[in-house]
Amino acid sequence: MTTTIAAQSTPSATGYTLVDADPNELNITANVRTGVDITAAPEFIASITELGVRQAVLAVRRADGTLAVHDGQRRVLAAREAGLASIPVMVRDQTTDERAAGIERITEQINLNDQREGLTKGQHAAGVAELRDLGLSVQKVATALHVPKSYVEKAGRAGRSERARQQLDDRQLTLEGAAILADLEDAAQAEPWITNAIEKIFENRYGFEYRLATLQRKLDERADTRVAAADHIARGFTLLHDEPSTSEGEWFSLADLRTADGSAVPADAPEQAPHLWHVHVHETGAIWVDKATREQVAEDDIDFDTEGDDDAEAYDELRHANTVEKVPAWSYEFFLHHDNRAAAGLELAPERIAAVGDASDDDAQDGLTPAQRKAARAEAERIEDERAERRKVKALNRAGATATEARRTFLTGLLSRKDVPKNATKWIVTVLATHGDVFTESKCGERYADIMGSPLREAAQKADSATVARAEVLLLARVLTAFEARLTGPQDAKDYWRFSSKHYRGMVGIDRYLTFLADSGHTLTPVEQAAIGNITVDDAYAAVDDDA
């Protein structure tokens, strides 16, 4: 449709021409501000009705003659409500480069709207995502919109998702959480189970962001195991991300099976028919490897005093620390699904038959004596308990790592304040009277630097130039980061959920630390609740496993 133009002036030096145009014929669909309800602004409509549009709308003329509004969406909508036949519009021709035109439109709309009523967070993120889709780099978007690169990176991800944008506008998620949600929705296109996991998270009434981050961590772990299992997958094995239970008769380990003649199944049997077998890969710790050859190196053979110093000479026959790196150690276990057992030509071991049989049936056809049958069932129970414990530890450690990230983000915000929370000074005096040794914790200085963004050695200088209130914040930072070091230990451990006795790894005082954070606005996660004995470890596991 061609817009009717009642009057036209001479083009200005900027390339714009002032025209009178029918507001009903202006195109406002291509606008970063969405869902505008102009009827919610009756005073604005009344003003437009009485005085008309006093500030010209900005628009570009497309190749088909239509005018696309770049700035003035609310004025156009109000003019339509007021029944105006024409309004002033500054028009320029659209450039031939559609990509450049799109970039120009979005940046102009975002910048102009931010200077006036302002876009919602969701609308702003949608605009950033559109700019990224048009091929602009993070740096160029940041420059065009006058925002940090970190904001562009997250908003560009969050803006792709309608749900993430809505959660942003409803203040249910931060920009970081909205970005994670958008990433998970993208991943769900290839793995539909993720959609169900997301829905379960939002069925809860709290902790959306923490649970989304934990789910994202689970996906990251799965990606790592896919890399670790790449050779096996290439040979035809199917990867099992979660360790299966062998107590229900659906999955069997090598020990559960026998060959046709009753012999133990050879360890290399899965390699002979990989298409029939599944492999489960799980991390068992860490090892040191040579950076060049990738061969394993014994930790005792490394001179760690040379770390970070290429010119240093390793002691005696030890290895220079810079020639090695720590990598995950992986364990591989093979399982056969019951649907594949016949094709594999394998039978159940007598002990396996005994384990799944009726515990009161002493005449079971397994060829075992009652004592052997009892022992077989006990052994099967022990193995299943071990598998269940590994699943629990894995889930809780994953949740513990996510909780640590969230807690340290909260600490960074808390300690950026100009003054301390109420009763903070009283808490400091009380807790140090009992736990003054907290400043001797390993990694104490590192935790301070991580959270405060500056080395501990600069704290005194900062205090000298700070106000009294800010100096109290610096003191609080010293205490809180020391307790954070005690909570996660020298290895930045994820398993601080283990003992509510508060003496695991000497974790005395942790209950007071986490309780203070909760009183200051931090929502304790299930693993943190378990660490201080507010809930049991099993309750924490039930909470974090439910999301999975």
FIDO-610521 format. One line per field, with one value per residue (C-alpha): residue number from 0; x, y, z. Coordinates in Angstrom, 3 decimals, m for minus. Each point is the difference from the previous one (the first is absolute). Layout:
# residues N
num = (NUM / ...)
x = (X / ...)
y = (Y / ...)
z = (Z / ...)
This chain:
# residues 548
num = (0 / 1 / 2 / 3 / 4 / 5 / 6 / 7 / 8 / 9 / 10 / 11 / 12 / 13 / 14 / 15 / 16 / 17 / 18 / 19 / 20 / 21 / 22 / 23 / 24 / 25 / 26 / 27 / 28 / 29 / 30 / 31 / 32 / 33 / 34 / 35 / 36 / 37 / 38 / 39 / 40 / 41 / 42 / 43 / 44 / 45 / 46 / 47 / 48 / 49 / 50 / 51 / 52 / 53 / 54 / 55 / 56 / 57 / 58 / 59 / 60 / 61 / 62 / 63 / 64 / 65 / 66 / 67 / 68 / 69 / 70 / 71 / 72 / 73 / 74 / 75 / 76 / 77 / 78 / 79 / 80 / 81 / 82 / 83 / 84 / 85 / 86 / 87 / 88 / 89 / 90 / 91 / 92 / 93 / 94 / 95 / 96 / 97 / 98 / 99 / 100 / 101 / 102 / 103 / 104 / 105 / 106 / 107 / 108 / 109 / 110 / 111 / 112 / 113 / 114 / 115 / 116 / 117 / 118 / 119 / 120 / 121 / 122 / 123 / 124 / 125 / 126 / 127 / 128 / 129 / 130 / 131 / 132 / 133 / 134 / 135 / 136 / 137 / 138 / 139 / 140 / 141 / 142 / 143 / 144 / 145 / 146 / 147 / 148 / 149 / 150 / 151 / 152 / 153 / 154 / 155 / 156 / 157 / 158 / 159 / 160 / 161 / 162 / 163 / 164 / 165 / 166 / 167 / 168 / 169 / 170 / 171 / 172 / 173 / 174 / 175 / 176 / 177 / 178 / 179 / 180 / 181 / 182 / 183 / 184 / 185 / 186 / 187 / 188 / 189 / 190 / 191 / 192 / 193 / 194 / 195 / 196 / 197 / 198 / 199 / 200 / 201 / 202 / 203 / 204 / 205 / 206 / 207 / 208 / 209 / 210 / 211 / 212 / 213 / 214 / 215 / 216 / 217 / 218 / 219 / 220 / 221 / 222 / 223 / 224 / 225 / 226 / 227 / 228 / 229 / 230 / 231 / 232 / 233 / 234 / 235 / 236 / 237 / 238 / 239 / 240 / 241 / 242 / 243 / 244 / 245 / 246 / 247 / 248 / 249 / 250 / 251 / 252 / 253 / 254 / 255 / 256 / 257 / 258 / 259 / 260 / 261 / 262 / 263 / 264 / 265 / 266 / 267 / 268 / 269 / 270 / 271 / 272 / 273 / 274 / 275 / 276 / 277 / 278 / 279 / 280 / 281 / 282 / 283 / 284 / 285 / 286 / 287 / 288 / 289 / 290 / 291 / 292 / 293 / 294 / 295 / 296 / 297 / 298 / 299 / 300 / 301 / 302 / 303 / 304 / 305 / 306 / 307 / 308 / 309 / 310 / 311 / 312 / 313 / 314 / 315 / 316 / 317 / 318 / 319 / 320 / 321 / 322 / 323 / 324 / 325 / 326 / 327 / 328 / 329 / 330 / 331 / 332 / 333 / 334 / 335 / 336 / 337 / 338 / 339 / 340 / 341 / 342 / 343 / 344 / 345 / 346 / 347 / 348 / 349 / 350 / 351 / 352 / 353 / 354 / 355 / 356 / 357 / 358 / 359 / 360 / 361 / 362 / 363 / 364 / 365 / 366 / 367 / 368 / 369 / 370 / 371 / 372 / 373 / 374 / 375 / 376 / 377 / 378 / 379 / 380 / 381 / 382 / 383 / 384 / 385 / 386 / 387 / 388 / 389 / 390 / 391 / 392 / 393 / 394 / 395 / 396 / 397 / 398 / 399 / 400 / 401 / 402 / 403 / 404 / 405 / 406 / 407 / 408 / 409 / 410 / 411 / 412 / 413 / 414 / 415 / 416 / 417 / 418 / 419 / 420 / 421 / 422 / 423 / 424 / 425 / 426 / 427 / 428 / 429 / 430 / 431 / 432 / 433 / 434 / 435 / 436 / 437 / 438 / 439 / 440 / 441 / 442 / 443 / 444 / 445 / 446 / 447 / 448 / 449 / 450 / 451 / 452 / 453 / 454 / 455 / 456 / 457 / 458 / 459 / 460 / 461 / 462 / 463 / 464 / 465 / 466 / 467 / 468 / 469 / 470 / 471 / 472 / 473 / 474 / 475 / 476 / 477 / 478 / 479 / 480 / 481 / 482 / 483 / 484 / 485 / 486 / 487 / 488 / 489 / 490 / 491 / 492 / 493 / 494 / 495 / 496 / 497 / 498 / 499 / 500 / 501 / 502 / 503 / 504 / 505 / 506 / 507 / 508 / 509 / 510 / 511 / 512 / 513 / 514 / 515 / 516 / 517 / 518 / 519 / 520 / 521 / 522 / 523 / 524 / 525 / 526 / 527 / 528 / 529 / 530 / 531 / 532 / 533 / 534 / 535 / 536 / 537 / 538 / 539 / 540 / 541 / 542 / 543 / 544 / 545 / 546 / 547)
x = (0.000 / 1.340 / m0.302 / m1.978 / 2.071 / m1.884 / 2.893 / 3.730 / 2.905 / 3.487 / 2.414 / 2.167 / 3.750 / m0.517 / m1.910 / m3.389 / m3.079 / m2.919 / m3.328 / m3.553 / m1.093 / m3.054 / 0.940 / m2.115 / 2.231 / 3.298 / 1.705 / 0.998 / 0.374 / 3.792 / 0.635 / 1.955 / m2.751 / m2.668 / m3.411 / m0.576 / m3.488 / m0.556 / m3.435 / 1.807 / 1.215 / m3.270 / 1.721 / 2.434 / m2.875 / m1.886 / 3.059 / 0.362 / m3.759 / 0.197 / 3.386 / 0.799 / 3.408 / 2.414 / 3.239 / 0.357 / 0.206 / 3.137 / m0.492 / 1.713 / m1.567 / 0.331 / 0.369 / m3.755 / m0.827 / m1.153 / 1.283 / 1.545 / 0.073 / 3.415 / m0.918 / m3.433 / m1.989 / m2.012 / m0.746 / m1.317 / m2.194 / m1.346 / m0.746 / m1.994 / m1.977 / m0.595 / m1.302 / 2.569 / 0.051 / 3.657 / 3.086 / 3.461 / 2.587 / 3.679 / 0.722 / 3.171 / 0.561 / 1.060 / 3.504 / 0.362 / 1.932 / m2.761 / 2.401 / 1.342 / m3.548 / m1.081 / 2.997 / m0.655 / m3.684 / 0.583 / 2.853 / m1.920 / m3.145 / 1.858 / 2.018 / m2.942 / m2.380 / 2.589 / 0.254 / m3.744 / m2.471 / 2.432 / m0.436 / m0.693 / 2.940 / m1.529 / m0.491 / 3.542 / 1.356 / m2.078 / 1.548 / 3.504 / m0.737 / m1.244 / 3.164 / 2.108 / m2.084 / 0.712 / 3.693 / 1.236 / 2.791 / m0.392 / 2.430 / m1.876 / m3.354 / 1.506 / 1.392 / m3.243 / m2.168 / 2.539 / m0.174 / 2.638 / 1.010 / m1.017 / m3.534 / m0.135 / 1.199 / m2.723 / m2.790 / 0.761 / m0.682 / m2.988 / m1.692 / m0.438 / m2.555 / m3.518 / m0.214 / 3.363 / m1.057 / m3.235 / 1.861 / 2.277 / m2.932 / m1.697 / 3.248 / 0.009 / 3.450 / 3.084 / 1.560 / 2.430 / m2.872 / m1.974 / 3.026 / 0.325 / m3.703 / 0.360 / 3.035 / m1.925 / m2.919 / 2.410 / 1.495 / m3.488 / m0.480 / 2.505 / m0.823 / m3.739 / 0.422 / 1.428 / m3.409 / m1.554 / 2.833 / m0.602 / m3.723 / 0.703 / 2.252 / m2.720 / m2.525 / 1.983 / m0.724 / 3.577 / 3.592 / m0.642 / 3.396 / 1.968 / m1.836 / 0.444 / 3.721 / 0.220 / m1.756 / 2.426 / 2.892 / m1.431 / m0.009 / 3.604 / 0.948 / m1.712 / 1.958 / 3.229 / m0.930 / m0.808 / 3.521 / 1.457 / m2.032 / 0.654 / 2.174 / m2.550 / m2.872 / 1.975 / 0.400 / m3.753 / m0.685 / m3.032 / 0.787 / m1.872 / 0.164 / m1.574 / 1.240 / m2.822 / m1.427 / 0.641 / m2.560 / m3.119 / 1.020 / 0.242 / 3.775 / 2.825 / 3.676 / 2.684 / m0.074 / m3.738 / 0.504 / 1.499 / 0.870 / m2.053 / 2.312 / m0.320 / 3.399 / 0.614 / m0.453 / 3.423 / 0.850 / 0.360 / m3.450 / m1.533 / 2.767 / m1.054 / m3.583 / m0.019 / m3.365 / m1.634 / 1.646 / m0.314 / 2.917 / m0.300 / 2.773 / 0.511 / 2.690 / 2.048 / 2.263 / 2.926 / 3.387 / 3.064 / 1.056 / 2.876 / m1.216 / 1.748 / m0.395 / m3.176 / 1.619 / m0.831 / 2.538 / 0.204 / m0.710 / 3.088 / 2.144 / m0.976 / 1.858 / m2.881 / 2.415 / 0.716 / m3.634 / m0.359 / 3.745 / 1.263 / 3.604 / 0.002 / 1.838 / m1.822 / 1.593 / 2.068 / m1.924 / m3.389 / m2.166 / m0.483 / m3.542 / m0.615 / 0.464 / m3.024 / m3.672 / m2.770 / m2.858 / m3.018 / 0.503 / m2.764 / m1.343 / m1.830 / m2.588 / m2.006 / m3.659 / m2.268 / m3.710 / m2.302 / m1.296 / 3.510 / 0.870 / m1.234 / 1.853 / 3.163 / m0.429 / 0.378 / m1.773 / m0.636 / 2.515 / m1.392 / 0.767 / m2.047 / m2.937 / 0.227 / 0.149 / m3.246 / m1.859 / m2.301 / 2.131 / m2.092 / 0.330 / 2.692 / m0.813 / 0.776 / 1.440 / 3.335 / 2.227 / 1.077 / m0.150 / m2.113 / 3.188 / 1.285 / m3.402 / m0.021 / 3.513 / m0.948 / m2.946 / 2.105 / 2.648 / m2.619 / m1.397 / 3.446 / 0.720 / m3.360 / 0.550 / 3.372 / m1.568 / m2.764 / 2.564 / 2.030 / m3.135 / m0.779 / 3.530 / 0.090 / m3.305 / 0.897 / 3.483 / m1.524 / m2.447 / 2.810 / 2.063 / m2.985 / m0.778 / 3.586 / m0.264 / m3.308 / 1.303 / 3.126 / m2.048 / m2.132 / 3.126 / 1.381 / m3.209 / m0.269 / 3.588 / m0.316 / m2.327 / 0.930 / m0.961 / m0.452 / m3.326 / m1.724 / 1.711 / 3.016 / 2.531 / m1.552 / 0.155 / 3.687 / 0.928 / m1.995 / 1.218 / 3.677 / m0.095 / m0.582 / 1.515 / 2.886 / 2.163 / m2.061 / 2.606 / 2.523 / m2.044 / 1.769 / m1.086 / m1.287 / 1.735 / m1.070 / m3.656 / 0.236 / 1.566 / m2.559 / m2.989 / 1.292 / 1.814 / 3.252 / 2.825 / m0.254 / 3.227 / m1.838 / m2.685 / 1.897 / 0.572 / m3.682 / m0.999 / 2.225 / m1.915 / m3.451 / m2.820 / m0.574 / m3.030 / 1.915 / 2.916 / m2.484 / m0.972 / 3.668 / 0.251 / m3.127 / 1.497 / 3.122 / m2.061 / m2.545 / 2.566 / 2.016 / m3.062 / m0.622 / 3.530 / m0.749 / m3.255 / 1.496 / 3.505 / 3.336 / m1.294 / m3.134 / m2.038 / m3.639 / m0.822 / m0.470 / m3.510 / 1.401 / m0.110 / m2.383 / 2.214 / 1.898 / 3.336 / 0.515 / 3.446 / m0.089 / m3.033 / m0.785 / m1.937 / m1.469 / m3.524 / 0.500 / 1.478 / m2.827 / m2.661 / 1.423 / m0.173 / m3.615 / m0.827 / 1.633 / m2.185 / 1.631 / m2.391 / 1.661 / m0.016 / m0.767 / 3.700 / 0.747 / m2.944 / 1.423 / 3.484 / m1.294 / m2.464 / m3.249 / m0.983 / 1.429 / 2.292 / m2.726 / m2.461 / 2.525 / 0.475 / m3.750 / m0.205 / 2.802 / m0.762 / m3.619 / 1.133 / 1.888)
y = (0.000 / 3.454 / 2.622 / 3.098 / 3.152 / 3.264 / 2.425 / m0.162 / 2.294 / 0.212 / m2.696 / 1.174 / m0.354 / m3.188 / m1.629 / 0.233 / 1.568 / 1.271 / m1.344 / m0.343 / m3.662 / m1.979 / m1.743 / m3.015 / m0.609 / 0.108 / m3.341 / m0.471 / m3.791 / 0.076 / 1.480 / m1.260 / 1.259 / m2.715 / m0.351 / 3.748 / 0.656 / 3.659 / m0.040 / m0.291 / 3.600 / 2.023 / 3.279 / m0.432 / m0.707 / 3.043 / 2.180 / m1.285 / 0.552 / 3.607 / 1.091 / m2.516 / m1.578 / 2.851 / m2.014 / m1.594 / m3.777 / m1.435 / m2.516 / m1.484 / m0.503 / m3.590 / m1.085 / m0.701 / 3.532 / m0.875 / 2.010 / m2.044 / 1.800 / 0.122 / 2.310 / 1.086 / m3.211 / 1.363 / 3.263 / m1.924 / m2.253 / 2.986 / 1.845 / m3.001 / m0.048 / 3.759 / m0.447 / 2.357 / m0.016 / 0.978 / 0.528 / 1.473 / m2.588 / 0.495 / m2.448 / m1.173 / m2.705 / m3.413 / m1.068 / m2.812 / m2.148 / m1.754 / m1.245 / 3.483 / 1.336 / m2.542 / 0.773 / 3.713 / m0.397 / m2.088 / 2.071 / 3.219 / m1.338 / m1.344 / 3.164 / 2.370 / m1.996 / m0.378 / 3.783 / 0.379 / m2.486 / m2.893 / m3.503 / m2.902 / m2.274 / m2.664 / 2.413 / 1.277 / m3.565 / m0.801 / 2.966 / m1.095 / m3.543 / 1.366 / 2.031 / m3.077 / m1.997 / 2.661 / m0.794 / 2.756 / m1.023 / 0.365 / 2.922 / 1.854 / m0.432 / 1.197 / 3.071 / 0.786 / m0.310 / 1.363 / m3.099 / m2.447 / m2.973 / m2.360 / 1.381 / m0.492 / m3.592 / m0.933 / 2.121 / m1.400 / m3.487 / 0.901 / 2.021 / m3.102 / m1.478 / 1.357 / m1.716 / 1.390 / 3.519 / m0.367 / m1.291 / 3.019 / 2.393 / m1.798 / 0.196 / m3.753 / m0.339 / 2.165 / 0.537 / m2.857 / m2.345 / 1.040 / m0.708 / m3.478 / m0.661 / 0.979 / m2.282 / m2.895 / 0.537 / m0.125 / m3.248 / m1.468 / 0.017 / m2.863 / m1.575 / 0.267 / m1.222 / 3.436 / 1.578 / m2.190 / 0.862 / 3.730 / m0.401 / m1.813 / 2.853 / 2.585 / m2.150 / 0.906 / 3.332 / 1.004 / m0.459 / 0.156 / 1.424 / m2.384 / m3.001 / 1.157 / 0.462 / m3.495 / m1.451 / 1.858 / m1.442 / m3.469 / 0.633 / 1.206 / m3.208 / m2.038 / 1.851 / m0.856 / m3.689 / m0.031 / 1.237 / m2.601 / m2.760 / 1.183 / m3.014 / m2.460 / 1.741 / m0.099 / m3.772 / m0.478 / 0.141 / 1.937 / 2.505 / m0.199 / 3.367 / m1.268 / m3.106 / m2.554 / m2.105 / m3.725 / m1.100 / 0.135 / m2.412 / 2.629 / 0.459 / m2.461 / 0.497 / m2.444 / m1.651 / m0.694 / m2.147 / m3.287 / m1.535 / m2.896 / m2.512 / 1.732 / 1.734 / 3.592 / 2.498 / 1.155 / 3.614 / 0.712 / m1.428 / 3.481 / 0.855 / m3.001 / 1.298 / 3.728 / 0.547 / m2.125 / 1.681 / 3.306 / 1.758 / 2.153 / 2.545 / 1.768 / 2.204 / m1.631 / 2.882 / 1.645 / m1.003 / 1.842 / m0.401 / 1.212 / 2.980 / m1.200 / m3.793 / m0.195 / m2.881 / m0.262 / 1.390 / m0.985 / 2.945 / m0.829 / 0.531 / 3.687 / 2.922 / 2.352 / 2.695 / 0.709 / 0.780 / 3.216 / 0.477 / m1.262 / 0.835 / m1.955 / m3.330 / m3.021 / m1.715 / m3.116 / m2.198 / 1.544 / 1.415 / 3.754 / 0.899 / 1.983 / m3.122 / m1.767 / 0.689 / m1.491 / m1.648 / m2.087 / m3.737 / m2.086 / m3.469 / m2.103 / m2.636 / m2.086 / m0.958 / m2.230 / 0.750 / m2.976 / 0.423 / m0.751 / m2.949 / m2.696 / 1.583 / 0.060 / m3.722 / 0.478 / m1.544 / 1.342 / m0.956 / m2.225 / 2.766 / 2.381 / m2.409 / m0.354 / 3.757 / 0.692 / m3.050 / m0.230 / 0.319 / m2.699 / m2.473 / m2.451 / m2.294 / 2.530 / m1.557 / 1.763 / m2.887 / 1.747 / m1.112 / 2.114 / 1.552 / 0.850 / 1.433 / 2.199 / 1.203 / 0.742 / 2.121 / 1.869 / 0.693 / 1.212 / 2.301 / 1.356 / 0.730 / 1.722 / 2.070 / 1.109 / 0.981 / 1.926 / 1.773 / 1.016 / 1.418 / 1.955 / 1.369 / 1.039 / 1.876 / 1.688 / 0.996 / 1.509 / 1.946 / 0.980 / 1.505 / 2.007 / 1.165 / 1.218 / 2.128 / 1.495 / 0.629 / 1.773 / 2.139 / 1.001 / 0.754 / 2.224 / 2.018 / 0.128 / 1.199 / 2.700 / 1.943 / 3.249 / m1.354 / m3.337 / m1.753 / 0.520 / m1.765 / m0.919 / 1.526 / m1.833 / m3.233 / 0.560 / 0.478 / m3.042 / m2.381 / 0.988 / m0.490 / m3.698 / m0.529 / 2.456 / m2.650 / 0.329 / 2.409 / m2.844 / m1.908 / m1.107 / 2.049 / 2.720 / 2.728 / m1.469 / m0.046 / 3.653 / 0.949 / m1.978 / 1.548 / 3.545 / 0.331 / 1.176 / m1.653 / m0.257 / 1.990 / 3.094 / m0.148 / 2.257 / 2.648 / m0.095 / 0.353 / 3.088 / 1.879 / m1.426 / 1.422 / m1.581 / m1.862 / m1.329 / m1.034 / m2.147 / m1.633 / m0.804 / m1.574 / m2.053 / m1.074 / m1.256 / m2.140 / m1.314 / m0.961 / m1.834 / m2.059 / m0.614 / m1.400 / m2.259 / m1.196 / m1.129 / m0.871 / 0.240 / m2.026 / 2.149 / m3.116 / m0.512 / m2.530 / 2.279 / m1.460 / m3.227 / 0.527 / 2.081 / m0.638 / 3.122 / m1.725 / m1.358 / 1.270 / 2.138 / 1.938 / 1.480 / 3.244 / m0.660 / 0.000 / 3.548 / 1.072 / m1.315 / 1.143 / 3.532 / m0.092 / m1.170 / 2.848 / 2.393 / m1.092 / m3.113 / m2.906 / m3.145 / m2.876 / m3.592 / m0.904 / 3.018 / m0.902 / m3.506 / 1.333 / 1.720 / m2.709 / 1.813 / m2.969 / m3.482 / m0.935 / m2.293 / 2.904 / 2.092 / m2.797 / m0.333 / 3.731 / 0.164 / m3.368 / 1.010 / 2.632 / m2.610)
z = (0.000 / m0.887 / 2.703 / m0.903 / 0.468 / 0.315 / m0.010 / m0.477 / 0.757 / m1.433 / 1.277 / 2.894 / 0.229 / 2.025 / m2.862 / 1.746 / m1.601 / 2.090 / m1.220 / 1.292 / 0.041 / 1.058 / 3.312 / m0.988 / m3.009 / 1.880 / 0.626 / 3.658 / 0.096 / m0.298 / 3.429 / 2.971 / 2.309 / m0.106 / 1.592 / 0.537 / 1.433 / m0.824 / 1.635 / 3.327 / m0.549 / m0.252 / 0.905 / m2.881 / m2.426 / 1.304 / m0.601 / m3.569 / m0.579 / 1.179 / m1.313 / m2.720 / m0.482 / 0.748 / m0.448 / m3.423 / m0.257 / m1.662 / m2.815 / m3.039 / m3.400 / m1.166 / m3.609 / m0.209 / 1.148 / 3.518 / 2.936 / 2.835 / 3.350 / 1.649 / 2.854 / 1.192 / 0.415 / 2.950 / m1.826 / m3.005 / 2.173 / 1.941 / m3.262 / m1.207 / 3.269 / m0.317 / m3.584 / m1.553 / m3.796 / m0.261 / 2.125 / m0.756 / m1.012 / m0.768 / m2.832 / m1.663 / m2.581 / 1.253 / m0.950 / m2.500 / 2.464 / 1.971 / 2.645 / 0.610 / 0.007 / 2.604 / 2.199 / m0.356 / 0.873 / 3.120 / 1.430 / m0.669 / 1.683 / 3.037 / 0.544 / m0.496 / 2.193 / 2.762 / 0.138 / 0.552 / 1.442 / m0.345 / m1.312 / 2.296 / 0.737 / m2.233 / m2.907 / 0.374 / m0.040 / m3.095 / m1.794 / 0.927 / m1.204 / m3.325 / m0.453 / 0.696 / m2.486 / m2.598 / 0.398 / 2.292 / 2.368 / 3.751 / m0.048 / m2.758 / 1.732 / 3.274 / m1.736 / m1.834 / 3.126 / 2.504 / 2.235 / 1.327 / m2.129 / 2.811 / m0.217 / m3.768 / 0.283 / 2.492 / m1.501 / m3.449 / 1.367 / 2.179 / m2.739 / m2.178 / 2.398 / 0.512 / 3.387 / 1.094 / m1.002 / 1.959 / 3.055 / m0.245 / m0.103 / 2.898 / 2.008 / 0.521 / m1.565 / m0.265 / m3.409 / 0.744 / 0.845 / m3.071 / m2.184 / 1.518 / m0.618 / m3.665 / m0.365 / 1.548 / m2.363 / m2.926 / 1.330 / 0.424 / m3.774 / m0.183 / 3.387 / 0.763 / 3.599 / 0.812 / m0.649 / 2.695 / 2.390 / m0.588 / 0.650 / 3.267 / 1.077 / m0.565 / 1.854 / 3.120 / 1.602 / 0.710 / m1.073 / m3.757 / m0.841 / 2.212 / m1.417 / m3.597 / 0.612 / 1.494 / m3.048 / m2.255 / 1.990 / m0.566 / m3.756 / 0.194 / 1.827 / m2.705 / m2.659 / 1.837 / 0.183 / m3.723 / m0.668 / 2.374 / m1.688 / m3.575 / m0.911 / 1.360 / m1.779 / m3.256 / 0.424 / 0.348 / 3.737 / 1.259 / 2.738 / 3.311 / 1.769 / 3.213 / 1.764 / m0.263 / 2.787 / m0.411 / 2.588 / m2.175 / m2.738 / m2.734 / m0.009 / 0.595 / 0.717 / m1.128 / 3.432 / m0.366 / m3.118 / m1.099 / m3.352 / m1.408 / 1.692 / 3.369 / m0.068 / 1.087 / m2.804 / m1.298 / 0.720 / m3.732 / m0.895 / m0.469 / m2.502 / m2.119 / m0.389 / 0.889 / m1.726 / 2.711 / 2.990 / 1.828 / 1.669 / 3.101 / 0.525 / 3.297 / 1.462 / 2.738 / 0.948 / m1.743 / m1.345 / m1.263 / m3.635 / m2.128 / m2.036 / m3.140 / 0.047 / 2.183 / 1.900 / 3.690 / 2.474 / 3.659 / 2.303 / 2.078 / m3.107 / m0.347 / 1.579 / 0.802 / 1.195 / m3.674 / m0.814 / m1.976 / m0.419 / m3.355 / 0.911 / 3.242 / 0.042 / 1.399 / 2.972 / m0.721 / m2.476 / 0.587 / m2.780 / m0.479 / 1.068 / m3.195 / m2.153 / 1.490 / 0.543 / 2.089 / m1.910 / 1.041 / 0.451 / m1.546 / 0.759 / m2.613 / 0.906 / m2.460 / 0.289 / m2.060 / m0.340 / 0.485 / m3.584 / m1.287 / 2.231 / m2.394 / m2.934 / 2.094 / 0.753 / 3.733 / 2.982 / 3.477 / 2.644 / 2.789 / 2.477 / m2.126 / m0.110 / 3.764 / 0.490 / m1.850 / 1.333 / 2.991 / 3.112 / 1.720 / m2.870 / 1.055 / m2.932 / m2.731 / m3.154 / 0.187 / 1.038 / 3.191 / 3.597 / 2.381 / 1.406 / m3.494 / m0.928 / 3.094 / m0.755 / m3.634 / 1.057 / 2.535 / m2.638 / m2.489 / 2.669 / 0.753 / m3.665 / m0.479 / 3.153 / m1.375 / m3.324 / 1.780 / 2.180 / m3.073 / m1.622 / 3.162 / 0.385 / m3.647 / 0.262 / 3.292 / m1.173 / m3.138 / 2.144 / 2.376 / m2.817 / m1.232 / 3.534 / 0.392 / m3.136 / 1.161 / 3.522 / m1.232 / m2.359 / 2.988 / 2.044 / m2.740 / m0.010 / 3.780 / 0.385 / m2.665 / 2.289 / 1.705 / 3.417 / 1.749 / 0.636 / 3.317 / 2.934 / m2.178 / 2.394 / 2.949 / m2.001 / m0.840 / 3.659 / 1.098 / m2.669 / 0.283 / 3.767 / m0.696 / m3.447 / m0.180 / m1.641 / m3.186 / m1.407 / m0.157 / m2.602 / m3.153 / m3.053 / 2.341 / m1.990 / m3.334 / 0.984 / 1.055 / m3.322 / m2.005 / 1.734 / 0.540 / m3.312 / 1.586 / 1.986 / 3.767 / 0.323 / m1.304 / 2.702 / 2.420 / m2.664 / m0.947 / 3.640 / 0.392 / m2.687 / 0.818 / 2.072 / 3.390 / m1.378 / m2.998 / 2.256 / 1.933 / m3.297 / m0.659 / 3.457 / m0.675 / m3.332 / 1.746 / 2.368 / m2.497 / m2.634 / 2.657 / 0.895 / m3.698 / m0.207 / 2.958 / m1.575 / m3.323 / 1.233 / m1.813 / m2.973 / m0.438 / 0.800 / m0.962 / 2.707 / 2.997 / 0.262 / 1.473 / 3.738 / 2.037 / 3.046 / m1.142 / 0.483 / m3.496 / m1.056 / 3.151 / m1.226 / 3.411 / m0.109 / m3.432 / 1.443 / 1.261 / m3.325 / m2.179 / 2.456 / m0.161 / m3.801 / 0.194 / 2.414 / m2.474 / m2.916 / m1.446 / m0.605 / 1.299 / m2.481 / 1.064 / 0.146 / 2.195 / 2.227 / 0.343 / 0.803 / 3.134 / 1.018 / m0.842 / m2.180 / m0.478 / m2.864 / m1.314 / m0.003 / m1.912 / m2.509 / m0.459 / m0.719 / m2.557 / m1.604 / m0.575 / m2.497 / m2.005)
